[in-house]
Structures are given as structure tokens and as C-alpha cells.
Amino acid sequence: MKLSRVFWQTLKEVPSDAQIASHRLLVRAGFISKSAAGLYNLLPMSQRVLRKIENIIREELDKINSNEVSLSFVTPSELWKESGRWDTMGPEMVRFVDRKSNDFCLSPTNEEAMVDVFRKSITSYKSLPVNLYQIKTKVRDEIRPRFGLMRCKEFTMKDAYSFSIDKASLDTEYENYYQAYSNIFKRMGLDFIIVEADGGNMASGDAKTHEFQVVATAGEDLVVTVPDLGYAANIEKAQTFRGDLDFTDASDIEKIETIDLKTCEDVCKSLNVPVYQSLKTLIFEATYGKKTVPYMVLLLGDDEINEVKLKNFLGADHLSIASEDTLKDLAVPKGYMSPYNLEKKVSVLYDASIDVDKSYIVGANEENYHVKGFVPSRDTQSFKQADFRMAKESDFGPDKKSKVVFKRGVEVGHIFQLGDKYTKSMKVTVLDQNAKAVTPLMGCYGIGVTRTMAAAIEQHHDENGIMWPKAIAPYHVYFAKIGKKDETKDLCDKIYNDFIEAGVEVLYDDRGMGPGPMFKDADLLGLPLRVVLGERDFEKDGTVEIKVRSTGESLKVSVSDVIVKTKEILDKL
């Protein structure tokens, strides 16, 4: 393609709302333009990248017998009401009423719609497993859209769904997608981590769920890895262990005055003891339908609560910090509360890192007082214990020996085992081998297509611009001439045509700009190779310069060898 014919314009100014590299570079390099907050127009250069991403996805999903469909973008409310999500989905779902007063929404996700397609066609186990996917626009009315394509209101997503007769079949299909996703991101040239993840409201119980995280310093997600063990998990899921701690042996209760000392840090500092020898007490309210239940949760004084772990342990619909009214009702003063001498009954939960037979400093449930010598196993009538803490960089992995390493990542893919969550609520059955009606099990597998493009830039850029991996670059070669002679132009036109005949994806900069602006645009665009025919060099020694964008390595080759040598370098990238 000749650059003079491409709808493309670079910008010198950095967008005022751009906080991360991918947002800045996608706008400046002419890949996207802003329509409104959280809404972006995808311009020709980005379309080429997205088509390549989509084609890689299609090729790998074809290999595991997943069938492409395209569901309606507008979804009737009836399907969402069947699953129960019409009333539980928040304001991120964009809803509207048509001229006949029927309720619809713009699809934020498509579990219900895909189940509806399935149940209208499949009635027997003989047709299972079934795998369906689509690459489609989704809309979610983000309360705070930011970071360009990373978190916007309208985006392109690949969502796939498997339907299986039993758990063994679901496990097989899940593994197929796991491997397909690995192949997809490897082919894109991305450095990624597969992490154990929390399924949130999508997966339940011990169902498998994994995230595919592209490693990037600007990533929103914190990933806990243990390199020695090959372990990786999202911070919300990671189960790590503290090193050896010097807990105090059990002793008698001693009440101490701690006026205006409401934090574990302040109390332990005043007593000159490590903060972990105190217990931090938090009160949460767990909601189950219309019922709300308070829980008292205790951690080592220098630990932080992982609300996702707590919510999953409780099996709650929602979880929130207790209100002031709840604290008053339980008669626990904020900053001084604990299970010690509780006036009213409340369920008590201890984090797994707490040695319940040792002695700790806790609130005395009396304003301006704490107690020393509190032993959980002795001084609590009843309690449960589980992992509720947030992992720390000083922690150890599952073997309790290997150190953890934290990394930042961008979630580009997520796979879940949904089980019968949607097929059961939507009353879907098939006949099994014994002609008995059974509920099929589902898996859900998503890839953020536009997000993947942004994540690739977060991982592959420098101060001058983008550095596209070859597999998803809009073109492979940026070809330009420096010189004004007709003979130079004719020669460059010939080289350009030779590139095309050789099957090289080439972008020919024929705009007639000077080398300075031209090279700045080339670096900003970030194609894998830059090939330049300079009039002076050619007249001097008959050479053309080839430069690798990602490494800065350059070499000069003769005009007669430029096509062959370019292809050789591309093959190695």
C-alpha cells in the first residue's frame, strides 16, 4: 500500500486524557480517534491489526472444532429474565424500550443468548459437545472509562461457549480452549502468564477458571508468581504463606489503656512489639438475597483483607464493610473491637496465618482499651479459620519455601467452567444415553480483541513509538526513499512492486517528506522493519538500509538483494 493513499495522520501532541502508553500511542500514531468518553473510532491501521488478531483466533479455534456464529447485538429482556440477571445486572447494562414498549439491551455479554441458540437446536447427547463462538461488539456503560481501549464503553470481544453432557467432557473442552488460548497469544508474539483466577459471579465452587495476562508495567492486575514452582495466580486468588513469625506463647489476659490508639500499628508501636503480634478486627456484612449477616474477621495486624476470598468463603451475593449502625447494634467500638467479651453473638472468622494457640494484642471492646494475652482458641467460644489475607511480596509460595514475585499484567483472556448456572436457570435439557433428561454443562471463554491490541503496545513500545510483533503488525515493512531524482523514484517504485510480488506486506512512504519527519512517523507507527533507499548512499555504493524496529539493529544490502534479505530477517522475527 502506498502511504499517500492510506487514511492516516499522526499527531505531535499527547492526548490530555491519556495516562498509559497504549492510549497515547494509539491516538498519536493514527490508529484510533476519540468519539466521546470511553468511545473510540477504529481507523484503517487499527483495523489491519484487529483483523490479524481475529484471524489468529479463528485459526486456533477452528482446530478445536469451535463453530463461529454471530448473534444479534440487541438482546431481548426475556432471555435475561430467565437467567435472573435482568434485575441483578447493574447500570453498566445499556437498556432501552422499543416502539412497541418491549425491553431490550445492548449485549454486555452473551451467555443467555448463546444458551437460547443452543436449546433451539440440540436435544440429544449425541450432538454433544457443542462449541460456539463469535467475535462481536460489546457495550458496557463503564462508570469511569479510562486508559483508551483498555477500559472503554464499546469494545470488540471474542466470546465462546461449550456445552457438554458431563463434567469429564467439560474438562476436556476446557483443556482444549486452554491450549488454544496459549497458542493464540504465543502466535501474537506476546509475553503472557496463565494464572489461577477468581471466577466472581461467573464460576462457582471448585470450577476451573484461568486468566491470560499480558505482562506489562501499566497493567491493572497484580499477578503473584512463584518462578521456582511455575505457579501464578491473580492477587484475588493467590494463596501464599508468611515466613516464620515469633508469636507470643499463651498468657493471662491483661487490660491496657490505649487512649486514641485505634490502629494495630499505633498500639504495637507504643508497646514496642511487632505489629504481627496484634490482631486486626474487621466487621463485614454479607448479603444473601434479602438477608444480611454480620461477620467479625481477624487478621494479623500487618495483613490486609482480601474481600474476594472472604466473599467466596461465605458464598455471599454481596459483601460490604459494616455500617455504623451495625457496629452500634453489635456493641463494638470502632478501633477497639475484637471477639473479647462480646456482648452480642456474631460469627468470628480467623485468617489461616493466625496461630490460634498463641497470644495476641486485641481490642478490649471498650473505648481507649486493648488487651494483651488474648488466645483465639481459648478466648473465643466458636470460630472458623480460612485464608482471607492479601498476598504480599515478602510471602512464600505453596511449598512455603520459594519466594513470590509480583508482576503487573493486562487481562486479555479469561476462561471459566460455568457448570449448569445458565442451562439450569433457563430450563435447558438434553436426553442422555438412557433417554433421561439432563442439564448440559457450560464453559465460557473470552478474549478482549481490542484490549489485546492495546496490551501488545503496552508490552512493545519505546520512547519513540510502537514496536509491533510481526504477527499482528499492520504491515511488515515500512519502505521509504530519500531523494528527489526521477531515477530514484522509478527505482523505488520497482522495489515496491517487487516487495508486493514477493508477498511482503509493505507500506511505501511516497509522500515526499524529509527524512526527519518521515523517520519519526516510521518509529511511531512501529512496523517490524524499516527499509530506506537514500539517494546518496545508492549512488555511492548501490546499497539500501534495513533497520529492525525492536532492536535498532541496521545493515546495508545491495538493491539486488533487498527483497531476499528483508524476507530472511522477517522470517527470524
C-alpha positions, 0 to 999 in steps of 0.5 A: 500500500502506498502511504499517500493513499492510506487514511492516516495522520499522526499527531505531535501532541499527547492526548490530555486524557491519556495516562498509559502508553497504549492510549497515547500511542494509539491516538498519536500514531493514527490508529484510533480517534476519540468519539466521546468518553470511553468511545473510540473510532477504529481507523484503517491501521487499527483495523489491519491489526484487529483483523490479524488478531481475529484471524489468529483466533479463528485459526486456533479455534477452528482446530478445536472444532469451535463453530463461529456464529454471530448473534444479534447485538440487541438482546431481548429482556426475556432471555435475561429474565430467565437467567435472573440477571435482568434485575441483578445486572447493574447500570453498566447494562445499556437498556432501552424500550422499543416502539412497541414498549418491549425491553431490550439491551445492548449485549454486555455479554452473551451467555443467555443468548448463546444458551437460547441458540443452543436449546433451539437446536440440540436435544440429544447427547449425541450432538454433544459437545457443542462449541460456539463462538463469535467475535462481536461488539460489546457495550458496557456503560463503564462508570469511569472509562479510562486508559483508551481501549483498555477500559472503554464503553464499546469494545470488540470481544471474542466470546465462546461457549461449550456445552457438554453432557458431563463434567469429564467432557467439560474438562476436556473442552476446557483443556482444549480452549486452554491450549488454544488460548496459549497458542493464540497469544504465543502466535501474537508474539506476546509475553503472557502468564496463565494464572489461577483466577477468581471466577466472581459471579461467573464460576462457582465452587471448585470450577476451573477458571484461568486468566491470560495476562499480558505482562506489562508495567501499566497493567491493572492486575497484580499477578503473584508468581512463584518462578521456582514452582511455575505457579501464578495466580491473580492477587484475588486468588493467590494463596501464599504463606508468611515466613516464620513469625515469633508469636507470643506463647499463651498468657493471662489476659491483661487490660491496657489503656490505649487512649486514641490508639485505634490502629494495630500499628499505633498500639504495637508501636507504643508497646514496642512489639511487632505489629504481627503480634496484634490482631486486626478486627474487621466487621463485614456484612454479607448479603444473601438475597434479602438477608444480611449477616454480620461477620467479625474477621481477624487478621494479623495486624500487618495483613490486609483483607482480601474481600474476594476470598472472604466473599467466596468463603461465605458464598455471599451475593454481596459483601460490604464493610459494616455500617455504623449502625451495625457496629452500634447494634453489635456493641463494638467500638470502632478501633477497639473491637475484637471477639473479647467479651462480646456482648452480642453473638456474631460469627468470628472468622480467623485468617489461616496465618493466625496461630490460634494457640498463641497470644495476641494484642486485641481490642478490649471492646471498650473505648481507649482499651486493648488487651494483651494475652488474648488466645483465639482458641481459648478466648473465643467460644466458636470460630472458623479459620480460612485464608482471607489475607492479601498476598504480599511480596515478602510471602512464600509460595505453596511449598512455603519455601520459594519466594513470590514475585509480583508482576503487573499484567493486562487481562486479555483472556479469561476462561471459566467452567460455568457448570449448569448456572445458565442451562439450569436457570433457563430450563435447558435439557438434553436426553442422555444415553438412557433417554433421561433428561439432563442439564448440559454443562457450560464453559465460557471463554473470552478474549478482549480483541481490542484490549489485546491490541492495546496490551501488545503496545503496552508490552512493545513500545519505546520512547519513540513509538510502537514496536509491533510483533510481526504477527499482528503488525499492520504491515511488515515493512515500512519502505521509504526513499530519500531523494528527489531524482526521477531515477530514484523514484522509478527505482523505488517504485520497482522495489515496491512492486517487487516487495508486493510480488514477493508477498511482503506486506509493505507500506511505501512512504511516497509522500515526499517528506524529509527524512526527519519527519518521515523517520519519526512517523516510521518509529511511531507507527512501529512496523517490524522493519524499516527499509530506506533507499537514500539517494546518496548512499545508492549512488555511492555504493548501490546499497539500501538500509534495513533497520529492525524496529525492536532492536535498532539493529541496521545493515546495508544490502545491495538493491539486488538483494533487498527483497531476499534479505528483508524476507530472511530477517522477517522470517527470524522475527 
